[in-house]
Amino acid sequence: MVTRGGDGGMTSLGDGSRVGKESPRIEAIGAVDETNAAIGLVRATLGGRTPDGSLAQRQNELFDLGADLAVPGEGGARLRMTDAAVTRLEEEIAAMNAALPPLTSFIMPGGSPASAAAHLARTIARRAEREVVRLAAVEPVTPAARRYLNRLSDYLFVLARALDDTAGGGLWVPGGGATPSSPPGTHP
């Protein structure tokens, strides 16, 4: 489908108004869309195995969030992000965390392909959160939208830990990186 409606650098919002594609609202919507695509990559690496259903729920919630952001304001009859989605994330984070050992250091992204993809999705979710915060500084935004993205990045971090069945990502060792005289993967 080709509309050509955005050829001049403007795009339409859900209420019919038109804004520049460089606007904070469009930046926020785009970052949420990228987060959704990154979660799709995590799902693709899982090949339908658990927690694919949970990730499908996250993708649906991100579409809801995009719909919320596409209509300026906080209220009205339009679809808005709710605290129920935030609560669902918190419950899933708690359940996943219960099965994991306590953290002793920062985690280096990597390990299994699914874990690495979840870490990438986490960083994109953090950017989406920053874009929504930037938008909220100049226009009203549903408060649950910011909370949701903050929890989503936490969820993706815990998910990355749960999916790292290879322990290949490893823990950060402060000052313990390889030096020019030591082979990669070893510590001085």
N, C-alpha and C positions, 0 to 999 in steps of 0.2 A: 504494500500500500504506500503510495506517495501522495502526500498532501501539499507539499510546498509551502505550507502555512508558516513555517519557521525560517524560511530562507532569508528574511530580513533581520534575523536576530531576535525575534520576539516569539513567545509561545503563549498558549492559552492555559489558564488555571481552571479548576473545576467549577468556579462560579461564573465563567465566561470572560473574566477580565484578562487582559494581555499584559505580560511583563517581559522585560529583557531576559535573555537566556543567562546573563551574567548576574542576575539578581540573587540575593541571599536565599530566597525561597527556592529557586530552581537549583541552586547549589546544594541545598539541604535535601531536596527531593532526589537529585542525582546521586548523592552519597548514600541515601537509603536504598536506592535501586542497586547500586554497586554492592552494598552489603547483602542484599537478597541474592544477587548473582554469585557472590562468594560462598554463601551458604549452599547454593545449588551445586557448586563445585565440591563442597564437603560431602553432600549427599551422593554425588556421582562417584566419589572415591569409596563410599560405603557399599555401593552396589545393592541397595535395598535392605542391608542388615541394620540392626538396632544401632543408633537411635534415629533412623530415617524418619519415622513418624513424628518424632519430636521436632526434627528439623523442618519437616513440611509445615508444621504448626507455626514455627518461627517465620517461614516464608509468607504464610498467609497473614500473620500479624504485621509483617513489614509492608505488605500491600495495603493493609488497613492504615498503617502509619503514613504511607505515601498518599493515600486518599485524603487523610486528615490534613496533611501539609499542602495539598493541592487546592484547598479552600481556605483562604485567609480567615483568621479569627479563631476563637476557642469553642464556641457553642453552636447553636443552630441545629437543624434537623439532619445535617450531614454526618457521615461516619466519622467518629473521633476515637482516638486511642484512649483506652480506659485503664484504670488501675488493676482491673482483673487480669489483663495481660502481664502486667508487672508482677502481680502475685503468682501467676503460673510460673514465670521464670524463676522467681525466688524459691518456690517449692521444688522445681527441678534441679536448681543449683544445690540446694540442701541435700536432696537425694543422691546426686552424683558425688558430692563432697564426702558423704558418709562412707562411701566405699573406697575412698582414696587415702593414702597415707598423708600425714601432715607435711606441709611444705617446709623445707629447710633452707631454700635458696630460690632465687629467680629461676625460671625455666627458660632454656634456650629453645626457640621454635625449631621444630624439626621432628625427628623420630619417624613414625609411620606417615605415609602419604595423607591419610585422613587427619592425623594430628597436625601436620604442617598446614593443611588446608584450613583447619579450624583456627589456627593461629593467624593465618592471613585474614580470614573473615573477621577475627577479633580486632585486628588493627584497622580494618576498613570500617567496622562498627564504631570504633573510637573516633574516626574521622567524621563519620555521620553525626555522632553526638556533638562534636565540636561545631559542625555546620548548623545543627539545629539550635545550639546555644547562641551562635552568632546571629541567626535569624531572630531568635527570641529577644535579643538585645534591641532590635529595631521594630519588631512587629509581634503582636500577640501569637502565642503558640500554646497548644494544649499542654498543660504541665506534665501529664502522663507521658507525653512523647519523649521528653528529656529523660525521665526516669526509666522508661522502657529501654532506650538505647544504652544507658549506663548499665542496666542489668544484663542486657543482651551481650555486651562485651565480657562481663563477668561469666555469664553462662558459657560463652565460646571458649574462654580461658579454661574453665573447669572441664568442658567437653574435650578440649585438646589434651589435657592431662589424662582423661579417661580413655581416649583413643590411642594414646601413645603406648601401644603394647610392646614396642621394641626398646623403649627407654633410650632411643637414639638421639632425642633432643638433648637430654642431659640437663644438668644443673649448671648455672653460672658459677664460675670459680673466680672471684675478684682477683685481678692481677695474675690469674693463672693461665692466660692464653699462651699459645705457642710463641716462641721467640724465633728470630731468624736462624739461630743455630740448632733449634730442636725441630724434629719432623712434625708435620701437621698431625693434630690429634693427641700430641703428648704435651706434658707440662714440664717446665724446667725443674 
